[in-house]
Amino acid sequence: MVRTDADSDLTSSLDHYLMMLALARVDPRNGKWCVITAGSAAQTGMVMVLEAQGDWKHFKPEDRGKLRKSSTSWRRTRTTRATYASDMRP
């Protein structure tokens, strides 16, 4: 089992970002890894802030279910609109 804490995950993501940034200067195809590692660092940072503030503790299981349903509904609507828009092309 792999275990990690938020602090080491954040510093590791930032270290990888800097390494990929140096590689991207040589080969631009490595730029995608900069985006991925920066996103990982940002997500970890946001989780750390939520945990520090205690803002996530008020969610109950039924609240999480409502969030999942609304995001699924949004995705379905977006997909339907995209499909409709592609049907309208000549």
CORUR-V578998 format. One line per field, one symbol per residue. phi: phi as a letter, one per 40 degrees, with the letter a starting at -180 (. if undefined). A space follows every 50 residues. Layout:
phi: ???
This chain:
phi: .cbabcccccccccccccccccccccbdcccccccccccccccccccccc cccgccccccdccccccccccccccccccccccccccccc
